[in-house]
């Protein structure tokens, strides 16, 4: 690269002290330059720099200016590989996406749903979008109690999100088109209920969708998703979705203001996926390489890869919240009396109560009472419904006393 600068008469160069290896995704080269050398001059040399590096590696290697305005060249790692979690979940709240690298230091990238309410993950097949969706969902469940977070899972391939069904945060899992349309309708109705309740405090609801394009094959589902992404922000209802193509309704597309874009097939696909030009997504090398786009800025990061660690992570999250779900809040005396009269086990009542208060589904109540692998129908469902009847009777007695 330095030979290119010399040959073109541009007073800039890099050296060993200015090289930073970011995980196994990217290599950054800091440049020293005269003040008179504008970034646009360096930008004009990017094709030549790419050709020079490509000739050394004997394959096509894109070279681009790293984002942020500093004179830093970004080159894909010569041996890209997935990035594993360092051991346990890194501390922090929000949806964890991965790790950013720069000369100012490395940091984890998280999405605060209060700031960026809906996230779209876009990548071609094998680009890591489903793995990133798993990571975002599990990090949310790890950092928030089931009483404060409810998850709606939609996965028409029954692959990426299916292992997450045991989480105590999960209200429903849908994989058939009619079921997924019903799940989106429920979320849209929940927004209406919260509006009618005057915006009272309620658990955050996150709808997670793998293969968004398939979920939008139903016209009713399109209308419901449009309402969710348009109105849900202020009412605590959010969407995190993964897709290969961004060719759905413009109103829905516009409301995904935050995007994580992995490898795509062309410059045009990169513009459609990122919602703006110049993201460089068409040059990403894979192995968890993404750009995060929000507020007009583009941030390069490498996603953490879970792989075979998904099941252990789910199990650890179940154990983390088991005691919290079981303890809950004190059960109202009226509910206790109604439960005793109906022969409902007090322990069952205590297990069901926090999920009932949070507006969780019957299936979530069954899992809280009998374990994550429990059958959600039959006798288990009957016993839970009896506990719910007691809780409702206790609520009525409190209102009218």
PLY file of the C-alpha trace (Angstrom):
ply
format ascii 1.0
element vertex 401
property float x
property float y
property float z
element edge 400
property int vertex1
property int vertex2
end_header
0.00 0.00 0.00
2.83 2.38 0.79
4.22 1.79 -2.72
0.89 2.91 -4.15
1.03 6.14 -2.16
4.57 6.82 -3.34
3.77 6.00 -6.98
0.76 8.34 -6.96
2.60 11.15 -5.18
0.35 11.12 -2.10
2.20 11.93 1.11
0.68 9.23 3.31
1.89 5.91 4.67
1.25 3.20 7.24
3.56 1.02 9.32
3.63 -1.84 11.86
2.86 0.49 14.76
-0.33 1.56 13.04
-1.80 -1.90 12.45
-4.71 -3.23 14.52
-6.17 -6.72 14.09
-9.86 -6.76 15.02
-10.86 -10.27 16.08
-10.64 -12.44 12.99
-12.73 -10.20 10.82
-10.82 -7.07 9.93
-7.35 -5.50 9.87
-7.07 -1.73 10.32
-4.15 0.34 9.03
-3.76 3.80 10.52
-2.30 6.37 8.11
0.13 9.16 8.72
-0.37 11.97 6.21
0.42 15.60 5.61
-2.37 17.98 6.53
-2.59 18.99 2.90
-3.60 15.42 1.93
-7.41 15.29 1.95
-9.35 12.11 2.68
-10.88 12.36 -0.78
-7.39 11.89 -2.29
-6.95 8.68 -0.30
-10.48 7.61 -1.23
-9.58 8.04 -4.89
-6.74 5.54 -4.45
-8.87 2.78 -2.96
-9.15 0.80 -6.24
-5.36 0.88 -6.61
-4.83 -0.08 -2.97
-7.28 -2.95 -3.38
-5.44 -4.16 -6.47
-2.11 -4.03 -4.62
-3.35 -6.08 -1.65
-5.21 -8.48 -3.96
-2.02 -9.21 -5.88
-0.24 -10.17 -2.65
-3.05 -12.37 -1.32
-3.90 -13.73 -4.79
-7.62 -13.13 -4.35
-9.91 -10.11 -4.56
-9.48 -8.02 -1.42
-11.47 -4.78 -0.99
-9.81 -1.87 0.79
-12.01 0.89 2.18
-11.77 3.85 4.49
-13.01 2.96 7.95
-15.97 4.99 9.16
-15.57 7.87 11.55
-13.56 10.32 9.47
-10.11 9.18 10.65
-7.52 8.20 8.02
-7.77 4.46 8.64
-7.81 1.80 5.93
-9.94 -1.28 6.53
-8.98 -4.63 4.97
-10.70 -8.00 5.56
-8.78 -10.42 7.77
-6.76 -12.88 5.63
-8.13 -15.83 7.62
-11.65 -14.86 8.79
-13.18 -16.97 11.55
-16.21 -16.73 13.88
-15.88 -14.76 17.11
-16.75 -16.70 20.26
-18.05 -15.21 23.49
-15.16 -14.74 25.92
-16.92 -16.86 28.58
-20.39 -16.06 29.92
-22.47 -13.12 28.78
-20.65 -9.77 28.78
-22.18 -7.38 31.30
-24.76 -4.95 29.96
-28.38 -4.61 28.92
-30.03 -4.47 25.53
-29.59 -6.72 22.52
-25.96 -7.76 22.16
-24.80 -7.87 18.54
-21.03 -8.29 18.64
-17.70 -6.54 19.00
-16.42 -3.32 17.40
-12.72 -2.70 16.93
-10.85 0.56 16.54
-7.71 2.41 17.60
-9.72 3.93 20.43
-10.29 0.42 21.86
-12.63 -2.52 21.40
-16.21 -2.46 22.69
-19.34 -4.55 22.61
-22.13 -3.31 20.35
-25.61 -3.38 21.87
-28.98 -2.08 20.72
-31.10 -0.24 23.28
-34.68 -0.84 22.17
-35.77 2.35 23.90
-33.58 4.23 21.40
-33.71 1.95 18.34
-37.05 0.16 18.72
-36.89 -2.15 15.68
-33.89 -3.94 14.21
-33.61 -5.50 10.76
-30.87 -8.07 10.14
-30.01 -8.57 6.45
-27.53 -10.97 4.86
-27.33 -13.50 2.06
-27.62 -17.23 2.78
-24.80 -18.29 5.08
-24.08 -14.68 6.07
-24.82 -15.21 9.77
-28.19 -13.47 10.11
-29.95 -16.33 11.96
-27.02 -16.69 14.35
-27.15 -12.95 15.05
-30.89 -13.22 15.70
-30.24 -15.97 18.27
-27.58 -13.84 19.94
-29.84 -10.79 20.18
-32.73 -12.83 21.64
-30.62 -14.69 24.20
-28.83 -11.55 25.37
-32.18 -9.83 25.92
-33.48 -12.82 27.89
-30.30 -13.01 29.96
-30.42 -9.35 30.98
-34.17 -8.94 31.63
-36.53 -10.81 33.94
-39.44 -12.74 32.38
-41.69 -10.35 34.29
-40.20 -7.45 32.30
-39.70 -9.07 28.88
-41.96 -11.27 26.75
-40.82 -12.86 23.48
-42.92 -13.84 20.46
-41.00 -16.20 18.16
-41.81 -16.63 14.45
-39.61 -19.01 12.46
-41.00 -20.62 9.31
-37.94 -22.85 8.93
-38.20 -24.11 12.52
-34.44 -23.76 12.94
-32.84 -20.71 14.51
-35.55 -19.78 17.02
-36.84 -23.26 17.88
-34.09 -23.90 20.51
-35.21 -20.74 22.36
-38.70 -22.05 23.14
-37.63 -23.24 26.61
-36.88 -19.67 27.75
-39.35 -18.57 30.44
-39.76 -15.29 28.51
-41.38 -17.00 25.49
-45.13 -16.58 25.06
-45.50 -18.28 21.68
-43.63 -19.98 18.84
-45.12 -19.97 15.33
-43.89 -21.59 12.15
-47.00 -22.00 9.99
-48.12 -18.91 8.03
-51.56 -18.79 9.65
-50.05 -19.10 13.14
-47.45 -16.40 12.51
-50.15 -14.08 11.16
-52.07 -14.73 14.37
-49.01 -13.95 16.50
-48.53 -10.62 14.69
-52.24 -9.89 15.13
-51.88 -10.53 18.87
-48.96 -8.07 19.06
-50.95 -5.45 17.13
-53.91 -5.99 19.46
-51.58 -5.66 22.46
-50.66 -2.19 21.23
-54.36 -1.29 21.13
-54.83 -2.68 24.66
-51.96 -0.60 25.96
-53.35 2.52 24.30
-56.74 1.80 25.88
-55.05 1.33 29.27
-53.48 4.77 29.00
-49.96 3.47 28.47
-49.73 1.77 31.88
-46.52 -0.02 32.79
-46.31 -3.37 31.06
-43.53 -5.80 30.14
-41.58 -5.12 26.98
-42.73 -7.35 24.10
-40.23 -8.29 21.39
-41.38 -10.08 18.24
-38.49 -12.06 16.74
-38.87 -13.17 13.12
-36.54 -15.36 11.11
-37.15 -15.09 7.35
-39.30 -11.97 7.45
-40.19 -12.29 3.78
-42.01 -15.59 4.46
-43.88 -14.12 7.42
-45.20 -11.35 5.15
-46.78 -13.74 2.66
-50.12 -13.12 4.40
-51.80 -9.77 3.68
-53.15 -9.53 7.21
-49.66 -10.11 8.60
-48.36 -7.19 6.53
-51.00 -4.86 7.99
-50.26 -6.00 11.54
-46.51 -5.62 11.18
-47.01 -2.17 9.68
-48.95 -1.15 12.80
-46.37 -2.69 15.16
-43.33 -0.96 13.66
-45.22 2.32 13.22
-46.79 2.62 16.69
-45.12 0.05 18.93
-42.08 2.11 19.92
-43.75 4.24 22.60
-45.76 1.30 23.93
-42.94 -1.19 24.45
-43.65 -3.50 21.51
-40.65 -4.12 19.25
-39.56 -6.21 16.25
-36.20 -7.84 15.53
-36.34 -9.58 12.16
-33.92 -11.33 9.80
-34.22 -11.51 6.02
-32.20 -12.11 2.86
-33.97 -9.46 0.77
-35.38 -6.02 1.57
-38.14 -5.94 -1.01
-41.24 -5.61 1.17
-43.62 -2.71 1.83
-41.91 0.66 1.94
-43.66 1.81 5.13
-42.44 -1.26 7.02
-38.94 -0.93 5.58
-38.72 2.74 6.59
-39.55 2.00 10.24
-36.60 -0.35 10.67
-34.32 2.57 11.48
-31.57 0.29 12.84
-30.07 -2.40 10.61
-27.34 -4.99 10.91
-26.16 -5.87 7.42
-23.93 -8.84 6.66
-22.52 -10.00 3.32
-24.76 -9.25 0.33
-24.35 -10.03 -3.35
-23.90 -6.59 -4.90
-23.58 -2.85 -4.37
-27.28 -2.41 -5.19
-28.21 -5.07 -2.62
-26.01 -3.28 -0.06
-27.86 0.00 -0.63
-31.25 -1.72 -0.26
-30.16 -3.58 2.87
-28.51 -0.64 4.63
-30.95 2.02 3.45
-28.08 4.25 2.37
-25.10 4.12 -0.02
-21.50 3.49 0.92
-21.95 0.85 3.65
-19.51 -1.53 1.94
-21.64 -4.55 2.87
-20.95 -6.13 -0.51
-17.29 -6.46 0.53
-17.82 -8.14 3.90
-15.93 -11.45 4.17
-18.49 -13.50 6.12
-17.69 -15.30 9.41
-19.93 -12.89 11.32
-18.79 -9.69 9.60
-21.53 -7.01 9.71
-22.09 -3.29 9.56
-24.52 -1.59 11.94
-26.48 1.25 10.38
-28.40 3.77 12.51
-28.87 7.52 12.39
-27.00 7.78 9.09
-23.78 6.31 10.52
-22.17 2.97 9.69
-20.26 0.93 12.30
-18.25 -2.17 11.40
-18.52 -5.08 13.87
-18.08 -8.83 14.17
-20.99 -10.78 15.59
-20.44 -13.25 18.40
-21.09 -16.78 17.18
-22.94 -19.22 19.46
-23.18 -22.36 17.30
-23.34 -25.42 19.55
-23.42 -23.10 22.60
-27.07 -22.13 21.99
-28.54 -24.97 24.06
-26.21 -24.40 27.06
-26.95 -20.67 26.88
-30.69 -21.36 26.94
-30.24 -23.70 29.92
-28.17 -21.13 31.81
-30.78 -18.44 31.17
-33.59 -20.73 32.41
-31.64 -21.36 35.62
-30.80 -17.65 36.01
-34.47 -16.69 36.17
-35.99 -19.80 37.75
-35.92 -18.36 41.28
-37.12 -14.93 40.19
-40.11 -16.41 38.37
-40.94 -18.67 41.30
-40.69 -15.93 43.92
-42.69 -13.24 42.17
-44.75 -10.84 44.28
-46.99 -11.76 47.21
-50.25 -13.33 46.07
-53.31 -11.31 47.08
-55.25 -12.68 50.04
-58.40 -12.87 47.93
-56.61 -15.04 45.39
-55.26 -17.27 48.14
-58.76 -17.74 49.55
-60.21 -18.49 46.09
-57.39 -20.97 45.43
-57.99 -22.75 48.73
-61.70 -23.02 47.99
-60.97 -24.49 44.55
-58.26 -26.85 45.83
-55.43 -25.14 43.93
-51.93 -25.91 45.22
-50.45 -22.71 46.83
-47.07 -23.43 45.19
-48.75 -23.60 41.78
-50.52 -20.32 42.47
-47.21 -18.64 43.44
-45.49 -19.91 40.27
-48.27 -18.78 37.93
-48.90 -15.38 39.56
-45.88 -13.39 38.22
-46.42 -14.59 34.65
-50.14 -13.80 34.91
-49.39 -10.30 36.22
-46.99 -9.73 33.31
-49.65 -10.68 30.79
-47.90 -13.91 29.79
-49.58 -16.66 27.81
-51.07 -19.85 29.23
-48.11 -21.75 27.76
-45.67 -19.48 29.63
-47.60 -20.06 32.86
-47.41 -23.83 32.37
-43.65 -23.64 31.83
-43.22 -21.44 34.93
-45.20 -23.92 37.02
-43.99 -27.27 35.68
-40.67 -26.58 33.93
-39.55 -25.46 30.47
-40.15 -28.86 28.88
-43.66 -29.37 30.30
-46.61 -30.29 28.09
-48.61 -27.07 27.71
-51.94 -28.86 27.22
-54.01 -31.48 29.02
-53.92 -31.67 32.80
-51.16 -29.05 33.12
-53.27 -26.49 31.28
-56.35 -27.35 33.36
-54.47 -26.83 36.62
-53.02 -23.53 35.42
-56.45 -22.29 34.34
-57.75 -23.04 37.84
-54.92 -20.94 39.29
-55.68 -18.12 36.85
-59.36 -18.21 37.89
-58.26 -17.81 41.51
-55.96 -14.90 40.64
-58.75 -13.19 38.71
-61.15 -13.71 41.61
-58.59 -12.17 43.95
-58.19 -9.17 41.63
-61.96 -8.68 41.47
-62.28 -8.83 45.26
-59.51 -6.25 45.63
-61.24 -3.91 43.19
-64.63 -4.15 44.86
-63.46 -4.14 48.48
0 1
1 2
2 3
3 4
4 5
5 6
6 7
7 8
8 9
9 10
10 11
11 12
12 13
13 14
14 15
15 16
16 17
17 18
18 19
19 20
20 21
21 22
22 23
23 24
24 25
25 26
26 27
27 28
28 29
29 30
30 31
31 32
32 33
33 34
34 35
35 36
36 37
37 38
38 39
39 40
40 41
41 42
42 43
43 44
44 45
45 46
46 47
47 48
48 49
49 50
50 51
51 52
52 53
53 54
54 55
55 56
56 57
57 58
58 59
59 60
60 61
61 62
62 63
63 64
64 65
65 66
66 67
67 68
68 69
69 70
70 71
71 72
72 73
73 74
74 75
75 76
76 77
77 78
78 79
79 80
80 81
81 82
82 83
83 84
84 85
85 86
86 87
87 88
88 89
89 90
90 91
91 92
92 93
93 94
94 95
95 96
96 97
97 98
98 99
99 100
100 101
101 102
102 103
103 104
104 105
105 106
106 107
107 108
108 109
109 110
110 111
111 112
112 113
113 114
114 115
115 116
116 117
117 118
118 119
119 120
120 121
121 122
122 123
123 124
124 125
125 126
126 127
127 128
128 129
129 130
130 131
131 132
132 133
133 134
134 135
135 136
136 137
137 138
138 139
139 140
140 141
141 142
142 143
143 144
144 145
145 146
146 147
147 148
148 149
149 150
150 151
151 152
152 153
153 154
154 155
155 156
156 157
157 158
158 159
159 160
160 161
161 162
162 163
163 164
164 165
165 166
166 167
167 168
168 169
169 170
170 171
171 172
172 173
173 174
174 175
175 176
176 177
177 178
178 179
179 180
180 181
181 182
182 183
183 184
184 185
185 186
186 187
187 188
188 189
189 190
190 191
191 192
192 193
193 194
194 195
195 196
196 197
197 198
198 199
199 200
200 201
201 202
202 203
203 204
204 205
205 206
206 207
207 208
208 209
209 210
210 211
211 212
212 213
213 214
214 215
215 216
216 217
217 218
218 219
219 220
220 221
221 222
222 223
223 224
224 225
225 226
226 227
227 228
228 229
229 230
230 231
231 232
232 233
233 234
234 235
235 236
236 237
237 238
238 239
239 240
240 241
241 242
242 243
243 244
244 245
245 246
246 247
247 248
248 249
249 250
250 251
251 252
252 253
253 254
254 255
255 256
256 257
257 258
258 259
259 260
260 261
261 262
262 263
263 264
264 265
265 266
266 267
267 268
268 269
269 270
270 271
271 272
272 273
273 274
274 275
275 276
276 277
277 278
278 279
279 280
280 281
281 282
282 283
283 284
284 285
285 286
286 287
287 288
288 289
289 290
290 291
291 292
292 293
293 294
294 295
295 296
296 297
297 298
298 299
299 300
300 301
301 302
302 303
303 304
304 305
305 306
306 307
307 308
308 309
309 310
310 311
311 312
312 313
313 314
314 315
315 316
316 317
317 318
318 319
319 320
320 321
321 322
322 323
323 324
324 325
325 326
326 327
327 328
328 329
329 330
330 331
331 332
332 333
333 334
334 335
335 336
336 337
337 338
338 339
339 340
340 341
341 342
342 343
343 344
344 345
345 346
346 347
347 348
348 349
349 350
350 351
351 352
352 353
353 354
354 355
355 356
356 357
357 358
358 359
359 360
360 361
361 362
362 363
363 364
364 365
365 366
366 367
367 368
368 369
369 370
370 371
371 372
372 373
373 374
374 375
375 376
376 377
377 378
378 379
379 380
380 381
381 382
382 383
383 384
384 385
385 386
386 387
387 388
388 389
389 390
390 391
391 392
392 393
393 394
394 395
395 396
396 397
397 398
398 399
399 400
